[in-house]
Amino acid sequence: MTEEILKKIKQLPPLPESAMQIEAVYQDPNSSFNDMVKILEKDPLLTADILKAANSPLYGFSREINAISQAVGLFGMGTVRGFALASIIKKSFNLDLSTYGITNDMFSELSKRQHALVTAWCMRKENELMGILSPAAFLVEIGKVIIAQQIMTEEKEVEFRDALKELQDVEAAEEKVIGANTPEVSSTIFKLWKFEDGLVNVIGNCQNPEKADPEDQKAARILQVVRVAIPISGVATPESIEAAKNLVTKYALDMQSFETALESATN
């Protein structure tokens, strides 16, 4: 991590109050389903964002979700936490991903599809991990915003695009040109904002899950698989799917549920 990148991270505004309230409720072992619903319902704009996200065809619900209580009941507190934090935090950033050759809409679609894949794959069989996996899947790529800013500051756009073409690996190109990669930057942001160690650890080690703390390795492996399956374009390709399936096999994860989830999250 370079001093220039760290400086940009430290200049970010503090976590918005609404996010802090959600985190306080989520982290409180004595809080309830109703406590989370009450906090979310205080913010009509946030409520609208969550319901819009929850009603995406990517999640495959046959009936409309028209209340926060319904969303929390269907998805669980952990997943709805992810919807809420993604909505709040992304509004804190000035997005310009043109350096990566993608539009802001494409970046948003990337996050949505990665999250949809995690949800379809893990919400039932790995529900205890969704408190971390849901925000991680939505927000793991946010470090690209800071890296793109630094690339533009240093006027290295052409050098970065050449590195992307040469290396065919986004993180490798980031490291070569800027000296930091997306998971590293994203995890540093969430550490600065005092998110729980598990979320920081999973995001920071999703490229090398064996480096994560033992209790976080499974979530880091799942996040790695999802990022490989749905690359920066937001579109799963035969090559990305094959590479993701190789990781599923390597980590002895559930292949059948992954294939079913992939079908629903990419159609």
C-alpha positions in Angstrom: 0.0 0.0 0.0 1.5 3.3 -1.1 1.4 6.5 1.0 -0.5 8.2 -1.8 -3.3 5.6 -1.6 -3.4 5.7 2.2 -3.7 9.5 2.1 -6.7 9.3 -0.3 -8.4 6.7 2.0 -7.8 8.9 5.1 -9.4 11.8 3.3 -12.7 9.9 2.9 -15.6 11.3 4.9 -16.6 9.4 8.1 -19.2 6.7 7.9 -22.6 8.3 7.6 -24.8 8.3 10.7 -27.4 6.0 9.2 -24.7 3.3 8.5 -23.4 3.6 12.1 -26.9 3.1 13.5 -27.4 0.0 11.3 -24.1 -1.3 12.5 -24.9 -0.7 16.1 -28.1 -2.7 15.8 -26.5 -5.5 13.8 -23.6 -5.9 16.2 -25.7 -5.8 19.3 -26.3 -9.4 20.4 -29.5 -8.3 22.2 -31.0 -6.6 19.1 -33.9 -8.1 17.3 -35.5 -8.3 13.9 -37.8 -5.5 14.9 -34.9 -3.3 16.0 -33.3 -3.5 12.5 -36.7 -2.9 10.8 -37.3 0.3 12.9 -33.8 1.7 12.1 -34.2 1.1 8.4 -37.8 2.5 8.3 -36.6 5.9 9.7 -35.0 6.7 6.3 -37.5 6.6 3.5 -34.9 7.0 0.8 -32.8 4.1 2.2 -36.0 2.0 2.5 -36.8 2.7 -1.2 -33.2 1.7 -2.2 -33.4 -1.6 -0.2 -36.8 -2.5 -1.6 -35.6 -1.8 -5.2 -32.6 -4.0 -4.7 -34.6 -6.8 -3.0 -37.0 -6.8 -5.9 -34.4 -7.3 -8.5 -35.1 -10.2 -10.8 -31.7 -11.6 -9.9 -33.1 -12.9 -6.6 -36.0 -14.7 -8.2 -38.8 -13.9 -5.9 -42.2 -14.4 -7.6 -44.0 -11.8 -5.5 -43.2 -8.2 -4.9 -41.4 -7.3 -1.6 -43.1 -4.1 -0.5 -42.0 -3.6 3.2 -38.7 -3.6 5.0 -40.1 -6.2 7.5 -40.8 -8.5 4.5 -37.3 -8.0 3.1 -35.7 -8.8 6.5 -37.9 -11.8 6.9 -37.1 -13.2 3.4 -33.4 -12.3 3.2 -32.4 -12.2 6.9 -30.7 -9.3 8.8 -27.2 -10.1 7.5 -28.3 -9.8 3.8 -30.4 -6.7 4.3 -27.5 -5.2 6.2 -25.6 -5.7 2.9 -28.3 -3.9 0.9 -28.3 -1.0 3.3 -24.6 -0.5 3.6 -24.1 -0.8 -0.2 -26.7 2.0 -0.8 -25.3 4.3 1.9 -21.6 3.8 1.2 -21.7 4.1 -2.6 -23.3 7.5 -2.2 -20.2 8.5 -0.2 -18.0 8.1 -3.3 -17.5 10.1 -6.5 -17.6 7.2 -8.9 -15.5 7.3 -12.1 -14.4 3.9 -13.3 -13.6 4.9 -16.9 -9.9 4.0 -16.2 -11.1 0.4 -16.0 -13.0 0.6 -19.3 -16.4 0.4 -17.5 -19.2 2.8 -16.9 -20.7 3.5 -13.5 -23.8 1.5 -14.5 -21.5 -1.5 -15.3 -19.8 -1.1 -12.0 -23.2 -1.1 -10.2 -24.3 -4.2 -12.2 -21.0 -6.0 -11.2 -21.8 -5.5 -7.5 -25.4 -6.6 -7.9 -24.5 -9.8 -9.8 -21.7 -10.7 -7.4 -24.1 -10.2 -4.5 -26.9 -12.1 -6.2 -24.6 -15.1 -6.7 -23.5 -15.1 -3.1 -27.1 -14.8 -1.9 -28.4 -17.6 -4.2 -25.4 -19.9 -3.3 -25.2 -19.2 0.5 -28.4 -17.8 1.9 -29.8 -21.2 2.9 -26.8 -23.4 3.3 -24.3 -20.9 4.7 -26.7 -18.4 6.3 -24.4 -17.8 9.3 -21.9 -16.3 6.9 -24.2 -13.9 5.1 -23.7 -11.1 7.7 -20.1 -10.8 6.3 -20.6 -12.2 2.8 -23.5 -9.8 1.9 -21.7 -6.5 2.5 -18.4 -8.0 1.3 -19.9 -9.1 -2.1 -21.6 -5.7 -2.5 -18.5 -3.6 -1.5 -15.4 -5.6 -2.2 -14.8 -3.7 -5.5 -15.2 -0.2 -3.9 -11.4 0.1 -3.7 -11.3 0.5 -7.5 -12.8 4.0 -7.0 -9.7 5.1 -5.0 -7.3 3.3 -7.3 -8.9 4.9 -10.4 -8.6 8.3 -8.7 -4.8 7.7 -8.1 -4.3 6.5 -11.7 -5.8 9.7 -13.0 -3.9 11.8 -10.5 -0.6 10.3 -11.7 -1.8 10.4 -15.3 -1.1 6.7 -15.8 -4.4 5.8 -17.7 -2.6 4.6 -20.8 0.0 2.7 -18.7 -2.8 1.0 -16.8 -4.8 0.0 -19.9 -1.6 -1.4 -21.4 -1.0 -3.4 -18.2 -4.6 -4.7 -18.3 -4.1 -5.9 -21.8 -0.7 -7.4 -21.1 -1.5 -9.2 -17.8 -5.1 -10.0 -18.3 -5.5 -9.7 -14.5 -7.0 -6.6 -12.9 -5.3 -6.9 -9.6 -1.9 -7.6 -11.2 -2.3 -4.5 -13.3 -3.2 -2.4 -10.3 -0.2 -3.7 -8.4 2.1 -3.0 -11.4 1.0 0.5 -12.0 -0.1 1.8 -8.6 1.3 -0.6 -6.0 -2.0 -1.6 -4.4 -4.9 -3.8 -5.4 -8.7 -3.6 -5.0 -9.2 -6.0 -2.0 -6.3 -4.4 -0.1 -7.7 -0.9 -0.6 -11.3 -1.9 0.1 -10.3 -3.7 3.4 -8.3 -0.7 4.5 -11.3 1.6 4.0 -13.5 -0.7 6.1 -10.8 -1.0 8.8 -10.7 2.8 8.9 -14.4 2.9 9.3 -14.2 0.4 12.2 -16.2 -2.4 10.6 -15.8 -5.8 12.3 -12.5 -7.6 11.9 -14.2 -10.5 10.1 -15.4 -8.3 7.2 -12.1 -6.6 6.9 -10.3 -9.9 7.0 -12.5 -11.6 4.4 -12.3 -8.7 1.9 -8.5 -8.2 2.4 -7.7 -11.9 1.9 -10.2 -12.9 -0.8 -7.4 -13.3 -3.3 -5.4 -15.6 -1.0 -8.0 -17.1 1.4 -5.4 -19.3 3.2 -4.0 -16.0 4.6 -7.3 -15.2 6.3 -7.9 -16.1 10.0 -9.1 -19.7 10.2 -12.7 -18.8 11.1 -12.9 -16.5 8.0 -11.3 -18.7 5.4 -14.5 -20.3 4.1 -16.1 -16.8 3.6 -12.9 -15.6 1.9 -12.9 -18.7 -0.4 -16.6 -18.1 -1.4 -15.9 -14.4 -2.1 -12.9 -15.4 -4.3 -15.0 -17.8 -6.3 -17.7 -15.2 -6.8 -15.2 -12.6 -8.0 -13.6 -15.1 -10.4 -17.0 -16.2 -11.8 -18.3 -12.7 -12.4 -15.3 -10.5 -13.5 -15.1 -6.8 -13.9 -17.3 -6.7 -16.9 -20.2 -8.0 -14.8 -20.7 -10.9 -17.3 -19.8 -14.5 -16.5 -18.0 -16.1 -19.4 -17.2 -19.8 -20.1 -13.6 -19.1 -19.1 -14.6 -17.3 -15.8 -17.1 -20.0 -14.9 -14.6 -22.8 -15.5 -12.0 -21.0 -13.4 -14.6 -20.5 -10.6 -15.6 -24.2 -10.7 -12.0 -25.2 -10.4 -11.8 -23.2 -7.2 -15.1 -24.7 -5.9 -13.5 -28.1 -6.4 -10.2 -27.1 -4.9 -11.9 -25.8 -1.7 -14.4 -28.7 -1.5 -17.4 -26.3 -1.7 -20.8 -27.4 -2.8 -20.7 -27.6 -6.6 -24.3 -28.4 -7.2 -25.6 -25.4 -5.2 -23.0 -23.2 -6.9 -24.1 -24.3 -10.4 -27.8 -23.7 -9.5 -26.9 -20.2 -8.0 -24.8 -19.3 -11.0 -27.7 -20.0 -13.3 -30.1 -17.8 -11.4 -27.7 -15.0 -10.8 -26.4 -14.7 -14.4 -29.7 -15.0 -16.4 
